[in-house]
């Protein structure tokens, strides 16, 4: 079974959405987890915009990265510069991809403008996860 790890700063938005899409699109041949270099709690707007795609991530938890899982992965995907920079040395043989995506939790404006930022990041993540199916 192949292991994929999605890492971002707080494991509250981007990595959670990536985990949700990966569990939808990738086969049972994959074990998929997400984590952060910090724990910020699950962002309710991430839950909301994923529900718009009929994906329920409300049961996910904001987790710190697990070095044992990290070292056993086939693919590690960092979703922000902070996670990439604070990520431990990636062992030889593990593929690393970096998806430098804006943090929707930092979006400012009206509620609709903030949700729009979440949707844009969600849609970008969905396309990138679909690209992993090749």
C-alpha positions as a Python dict, from the first residue, in 0.01 Angstrom:
ca = {
    (1, 'X'): (0, 0, 0),
    (2, 'X'): (139, 340, -98),
    (3, 'X'): (145, 615, 163),
    (4, 'X'): (82, 983, 93),
    (5, 'X'): (128, 1263, 346),
    (6, 'X'): (-14, 1613, 293),
    (7, 'X'): (161, 1872, 511),
    (8, 'X'): (87, 2239, 575),
    (9, 'X'): (142, 2480, 861),
    (10, 'X'): (-153, 2414, 1092),
    (11, 'X'): (-334, 2117, 935),
    (12, 'X'): (-653, 2322, 940),
    (13, 'X'): (-739, 2399, 573),
    (14, 'X'): (-522, 2305, 275),
    (15, 'X'): (-389, 1971, 391),
    (16, 'X'): (-733, 1873, 522),
    (17, 'X'): (-892, 1948, 185),
    (18, 'X'): (-615, 1755, 6),
    (19, 'X'): (-668, 1454, 233),
    (20, 'X'): (-1042, 1467, 165),
    (21, 'X'): (-999, 1476, -213),
    (22, 'X'): (-727, 1210, -211),
    (23, 'X'): (-951, 973, -17),
    (24, 'X'): (-1223, 1036, -277),
    (25, 'X'): (-1017, 1001, -593),
    (26, 'X'): (-735, 760, -514),
    (27, 'X'): (-793, 387, -488),
    (28, 'X'): (-777, 167, -183),
    (29, 'X'): (-411, 104, -271),
    (30, 'X'): (-327, 427, -85),
    (31, 'X'): (-304, 522, 279),
    (32, 'X'): (-360, 897, 303),
    (33, 'X'): (-298, 1128, 597),
    (34, 'X'): (-250, 1496, 657),
    (35, 'X'): (-69, 1685, 930),
    (36, 'X'): (87, 2016, 1020),
    (37, 'X'): (404, 2150, 1169),
    (38, 'X'): (163, 2308, 1422),
    (39, 'X'): (-196, 2231, 1527),
    (40, 'X'): (-449, 2504, 1450),
    (41, 'X'): (-772, 2307, 1466),
    (42, 'X'): (-1001, 2223, 1176),
    (43, 'X'): (-1118, 2541, 1001),
    (44, 'X'): (-1501, 2550, 975),
    (45, 'X'): (-1484, 2727, 638),
    (46, 'X'): (-1276, 2439, 499),
    (47, 'X'): (-1545, 2201, 622),
    (48, 'X'): (-1812, 2421, 460),
    (49, 'X'): (-1653, 2445, 115),
    (50, 'X'): (-1572, 2074, 109),
    (51, 'X'): (-1936, 1998, 192),
    (52, 'X'): (-2023, 2192, -123),
    (53, 'X'): (-1838, 1912, -308),
    (54, 'X'): (-2024, 1646, -103),
    (55, 'X'): (-1714, 1566, 101),
    (56, 'X'): (-1747, 1557, 478),
    (57, 'X'): (-1420, 1639, 652),
    (58, 'X'): (-1589, 1745, 977),
    (59, 'X'): (-1455, 1436, 1153),
    (60, 'X'): (-1093, 1515, 1066),
    (61, 'X'): (-859, 1635, 1338),
    (62, 'X'): (-571, 1880, 1326),
    (63, 'X'): (-265, 1662, 1382),
    (64, 'X'): (107, 1723, 1421),
    (65, 'X'): (324, 1539, 1172),
    (66, 'X'): (418, 1187, 1272),
    (67, 'X'): (785, 1116, 1201),
    (68, 'X'): (726, 741, 1174),
    (69, 'X'): (458, 785, 907),
    (70, 'X'): (664, 1059, 741),
    (71, 'X'): (964, 828, 705),
    (72, 'X'): (748, 544, 568),
    (73, 'X'): (578, 752, 296),
    (74, 'X'): (605, 710, -77),
    (75, 'X'): (496, 1068, -146),
    (76, 'X'): (507, 1379, 71),
    (77, 'X'): (326, 1689, -52),
    (78, 'X'): (384, 2022, 119),
    (79, 'X'): (113, 2278, 58),
    (80, 'X'): (289, 2592, 181),
    (81, 'X'): (639, 2730, 215),
    (82, 'X'): (627, 2711, 594),
    (83, 'X'): (565, 2336, 589),
    (84, 'X'): (833, 2287, 322),
    (85, 'X'): (1086, 2487, 521),
    (86, 'X'): (1010, 2324, 858),
    (87, 'X'): (969, 1974, 718),
    (88, 'X'): (1231, 1725, 839),
    (89, 'X'): (1488, 1604, 587),
    (90, 'X'): (1300, 1389, 340),
    (91, 'X'): (1460, 1046, 329),
    (92, 'X'): (1614, 914, 8),
    (93, 'X'): (1357, 735, -206),
    (94, 'X'): (1056, 938, -93),
    (95, 'X'): (909, 1161, -361),
    (96, 'X'): (841, 1520, -254),
    (97, 'X'): (609, 1763, -432),
    (98, 'X'): (554, 2120, -325),
    (99, 'X'): (221, 2286, -399),
    (100, 'X'): (268, 2649, -297),
    (101, 'X'): (-92, 2745, -230),
    (102, 'X'): (-217, 3057, -55),
    (103, 'X'): (-359, 3013, 294),
    (104, 'X'): (-733, 3080, 266),
    (105, 'X'): (-748, 3132, 643),
    (106, 'X'): (-555, 3455, 584),
    (107, 'X'): (-814, 3590, 337),
    (108, 'X'): (-972, 3924, 425),
    (109, 'X'): (-1297, 4088, 323),
    (110, 'X'): (-1661, 4001, 346),
    (111, 'X'): (-1769, 3650, 435),
    (112, 'X'): (-1843, 3584, 67),
    (113, 'X'): (-1497, 3708, -36),
    (114, 'X'): (-1333, 3486, 225),
    (115, 'X'): (-1538, 3186, 114),
    (116, 'X'): (-1439, 3262, -245),
    (117, 'X'): (-1072, 3238, -143),
    (118, 'X'): (-1142, 2901, 22),
    (119, 'X'): (-1321, 2779, -292),
    (120, 'X'): (-1036, 2885, -519),
    (121, 'X'): (-782, 2695, -307),
    (122, 'X'): (-1018, 2396, -281),
    (123, 'X'): (-1060, 2381, -657),
    (124, 'X'): (-684, 2404, -716),
    (125, 'X'): (-624, 2123, -467),
    (126, 'X'): (-889, 1907, -632),
    (127, 'X'): (-723, 1944, -972),
    (128, 'X'): (-379, 1866, -832),
    (129, 'X'): (-506, 1559, -647),
    (130, 'X'): (-674, 1437, -966),
    (131, 'X'): (-334, 1477, -1133),
    (132, 'X'): (-193, 1220, -889),
    (133, 'X'): (-417, 954, -1046),
    (134, 'X'): (-194, 930, -1355),
}
